[in-house]
Amino acid sequence: MMIDLTETSTHAVRDALTMARDQMGGPATGMVLNLIIMTDESSQYDAVRAASQAGREHPCRVLGVIARNPGADSRLDAEIRTGEGAPGQTVLLRMYGPMGMHADSVVTPLLVPDTPVVTWWPRQGPTLPSGDPLGMLAQRRVTDAASFADPAMILLALADGYRPGDTDLSWTRATPWRSLLAATLDQPHAQITGGSVAAEPRNPTADLLAAWLAWRLGVPFSRDESGGPGITEVRFATAGGDITISRPDGRTATLSRPDQPDRRVALHRRDAADLLAEELRRLNPDEVYGETLAHFADGARR
């Protein structure tokens, strides 16, 4: 079901959501959270599609906020999607004029009561997420440093403004690598004296992964550049020889250890839906992200 409302009000949108819920037999009763997406017109399709796919695992009310034409008169247009193929409910809110500066006052009455709130900026979100009006509504605030031209500078700004509940998809992208590296180091090995992380230029996931390894292992890790895609190699220097995990194709990694045959491991790059679904699984603060971000900032400023 799709409902289009032009030059409408928050009250009318809320009534339409109630009507849609009643006509569809009460799909809202199974919603486990609210997902606010602050986006623009060019990015809203991909962002909402990713949220819909993630919503199959986490049924939610998705509120897409699109601020348009700040010089126009205040106006609210809404597009409601619910029913088959749309887990939960999706509402696109196009706000014109000064209304776009007060999106939180429009969104707040549309949140499912007594349900956690996550705010996601798919592109170029604030460097102080907890200070953003839509971020203030949320228990979890998700940004993506990779969407900026200079991700390393954004990571530094995020470190300065970090508050519990913040996270970044650059860190989420590191999860498969972190799991594989931890499993690798669970096996007997000589003392690690250093290492490196190689990735394409301006890859914030590699920056964070190098900071995490240096912090957790207490040895220096360099950040090397490669042709990509994404992270292509992590190397541990040990007294008994190098341990390397290389992934030149973005799909399959090769684990090489001294005096052992190489092993191949699936290590696919993930899309936005998978990344978002991972973040929606945990609503408690990601303390490891916060500590890694701080260590990255400390190392970058030395």
C-alpha positions in Angstrom: 0.0 0.0 0.0 1.2 3.5 -0.9 -0.3 6.7 0.4 0.8 10.1 -1.0 0.1 13.2 1.1 0.8 16.7 -0.4 1.0 19.9 1.7 0.1 17.9 4.7 0.7 18.0 8.5 2.2 15.7 11.1 -1.3 15.0 12.4 -2.5 13.9 9.0 0.5 11.6 8.5 0.0 10.0 11.9 -3.7 9.4 11.0 -2.7 7.9 7.7 -0.3 5.5 9.4 -3.0 4.4 11.8 -5.4 3.8 8.9 -2.8 1.8 7.1 -2.1 -0.3 10.2 -5.8 -1.0 10.6 -6.3 -1.9 6.9 -3.3 -4.2 6.9 -4.3 -6.0 10.1 -2.0 -4.3 12.5 1.6 -4.7 11.1 2.9 -2.1 13.5 2.5 -4.3 16.5 5.7 -6.3 15.6 8.0 -3.3 15.1 11.1 -3.5 17.3 12.6 0.0 16.6 12.3 3.3 14.8 14.9 4.1 12.1 15.4 7.7 11.1 17.2 8.3 7.9 18.5 11.8 7.2 19.2 11.9 3.4 18.8 13.8 0.2 16.7 13.1 -2.9 19.6 11.6 -4.8 20.5 9.1 -2.1 17.0 8.3 -0.6 16.2 5.4 -3.0 19.3 3.4 -2.1 19.0 4.3 1.6 15.4 3.2 1.9 16.1 0.0 0.0 18.9 -0.9 2.4 16.6 -0.1 5.3 13.8 -2.2 3.9 16.2 -5.2 3.4 17.6 -4.7 7.0 14.0 -4.5 8.2 13.3 -8.1 7.2 15.5 -9.0 10.2 14.5 -5.9 12.3 10.9 -4.8 11.5 10.8 -1.1 12.1 9.2 2.2 11.2 11.5 3.9 8.8 11.2 7.7 8.7 13.2 9.1 5.8 13.8 12.9 6.2 14.6 14.9 3.0 15.1 18.6 3.4 14.4 20.4 0.1 14.6 24.0 -1.2 15.4 25.9 2.1 14.3 29.2 0.4 10.7 28.0 -0.2 7.7 28.4 2.0 7.3 25.8 4.7 5.6 22.7 3.4 5.5 19.0 4.2 4.9 16.2 1.6 4.7 12.6 2.8 4.8 9.2 1.1 3.8 6.2 3.1 4.6 2.6 2.1 3.4 -0.4 4.0 2.3 -3.9 3.4 3.8 -6.7 1.3 7.4 -6.2 0.4 7.8 -3.4 3.0 8.6 -4.8 6.5 7.1 -2.4 9.1 6.2 1.0 7.7 8.2 3.5 5.6 7.5 7.2 5.6 9.3 9.6 3.3 9.0 13.2 4.7 10.0 15.9 2.2 10.3 19.2 4.1 10.5 22.5 2.3 11.7 25.8 3.5 12.3 26.5 7.2 10.6 23.3 8.2 13.7 21.4 7.2 15.6 23.2 10.0 13.2 21.7 12.6 12.9 18.1 11.3 12.9 16.8 14.9 9.6 18.5 15.7 8.1 16.8 12.7 9.6 13.3 13.3 9.0 13.1 17.1 5.1 12.6 16.9 5.6 9.9 14.3 7.9 7.6 16.3 6.5 4.3 17.6 6.2 4.9 21.3 8.4 3.1 23.8 10.6 1.7 21.0 14.3 2.4 20.5 15.4 5.0 18.0 18.3 4.7 15.6 19.4 7.7 13.4 21.4 7.0 10.2 23.1 9.5 7.9 24.0 7.5 4.8 26.0 10.4 3.4 28.0 13.2 5.0 26.4 13.2 8.4 27.4 15.5 11.3 30.7 15.2 13.0 28.9 15.6 16.3 26.0 13.2 15.9 24.8 13.5 19.5 24.4 17.3 19.0 22.3 17.0 15.9 18.5 17.4 16.6 17.7 14.1 15.0 20.7 12.5 16.7 19.3 13.7 20.1 16.2 11.5 19.5 18.3 8.3 19.2 20.0 5.7 21.3 22.2 4.8 18.4 23.6 7.3 15.8 25.2 5.8 12.6 27.4 7.9 10.3 29.7 6.9 7.4 33.1 8.7 7.2 33.7 7.0 3.8 31.1 9.3 2.2 33.4 12.3 2.7 36.3 13.4 0.4 38.7 13.3 3.4 37.6 10.4 5.7 40.6 10.7 8.0 39.8 14.2 8.9 36.2 13.2 9.6 37.4 10.4 11.9 39.4 12.9 13.8 36.3 15.1 14.2 34.1 12.2 15.2 36.7 11.3 17.8 36.5 14.8 19.3 32.7 14.6 19.4 32.3 11.0 20.3 29.5 10.1 22.8 28.3 6.6 23.8 25.9 5.4 21.1 27.8 6.8 18.2 29.1 4.5 15.5 30.3 4.6 11.9 29.8 2.2 9.0 33.6 2.4 8.4 34.0 0.5 11.7 31.1 -1.9 10.8 32.9 -2.8 7.5 35.8 -4.1 9.6 33.8 -6.7 11.5 34.6 -9.7 9.1 38.3 -8.7 9.1 38.4 -8.4 12.9 36.8 -11.8 13.3 39.2 -13.5 10.9 42.3 -11.8 12.4 41.2 -12.7 15.9 40.7 -16.4 14.8 44.1 -16.3 13.1 45.9 -15.1 16.3 44.1 -17.7 18.4 46.5 -20.2 16.7 50.1 -20.6 18.1 52.5 -18.0 16.7 55.8 -16.3 17.4 55.8 -13.0 19.1 54.4 -10.2 17.0 56.7 -7.2 16.6 54.7 -5.1 14.2 52.6 -5.2 11.1 50.7 -3.3 8.4 47.3 -2.8 6.8 47.1 -2.2 3.1 44.1 -0.7 1.4 43.1 1.8 -1.3 43.8 5.5 -0.5 41.3 7.3 1.8 39.8 4.1 3.2 38.7 4.8 6.8 38.1 1.2 7.6 41.8 0.4 7.1 42.7 3.4 9.3 40.5 2.1 12.1 41.6 -1.5 11.7 45.3 -0.4 11.9 44.6 1.6 15.0 42.7 -1.3 16.6 45.5 -3.8 16.0 48.2 -1.4 17.3 46.1 -0.8 20.4 45.2 -4.4 21.1 48.6 -5.9 20.3 50.7 -3.0 21.7 53.0 -2.9 18.6 53.2 -0.5 15.7 51.1 -1.0 12.6 51.6 1.0 9.4 48.9 2.0 7.0 50.0 1.2 3.5 48.3 2.0 0.2 47.2 -0.5 -2.5 45.0 -0.5 -5.5 42.0 -1.9 -3.6 39.2 -2.8 -3.7 38.9 -2.0 0.0 41.4 -3.6 2.4 43.7 -5.9 0.4 46.2 -7.2 3.0 46.9 -7.4 6.7 50.5 -8.5 7.7 51.8 -9.5 11.1 55.6 -9.4 11.4 56.8 -12.1 13.8 60.2 -13.6 14.9 59.3 -16.7 13.0 58.2 -15.0 9.7 55.3 -13.0 8.4 51.6 -14.0 8.8 49.6 -12.4 6.0 46.0 -12.3 5.0 45.6 -11.0 1.5 42.3 -10.3 -0.4 43.1 -8.8 -3.8 39.6 -9.4 -5.3 37.3 -8.2 -2.5 35.8 -11.7 -2.2 38.3 -14.4 -1.1 41.2 -14.1 1.3 44.4 -16.2 1.5 45.9 -16.9 4.9 49.6 -17.5 4.8 51.6 -18.7 7.8 55.2 -19.8 8.1 55.8 -23.5 7.4 52.0 -24.1 6.8 50.0 -24.5 3.6 48.0 -21.5 2.5 44.3 -21.4 3.3 41.5 -19.7 1.5 38.7 -18.0 3.4 35.5 -16.3 2.2 35.8 -12.6 3.0 33.2 -10.7 0.9 32.7 -7.0 0.9 29.3 -6.2 2.2 26.6 -3.9 1.0 24.8 -1.2 3.0 21.8 -3.4 3.9 24.1 -6.0 5.6 26.1 -3.2 7.4 22.9 -1.6 8.6 21.4 -4.9 9.8 24.5 -5.5 11.9 24.2 -2.1 13.5 20.5 -2.6 14.3 21.3 -5.9 16.1 23.0 -4.0 19.0 21.5 -0.9 20.6 24.0 -0.7 23.4 27.0 1.6 23.0 29.9 0.2 21.0 32.7 0.8 23.5 35.4 -0.8 21.3 34.6 1.6 18.5 34.9 4.6 20.8 38.2 3.4 22.2 39.6 2.5 18.7 38.5 6.0 17.4 40.4 7.6 20.3 43.5 5.6 19.6 43.3 6.5 15.9 43.1 10.2 16.8 46.0 9.9 19.2 48.2 8.3 16.6 47.2 10.7 13.8 48.1 13.7 16.0 51.5 12.6 17.1 
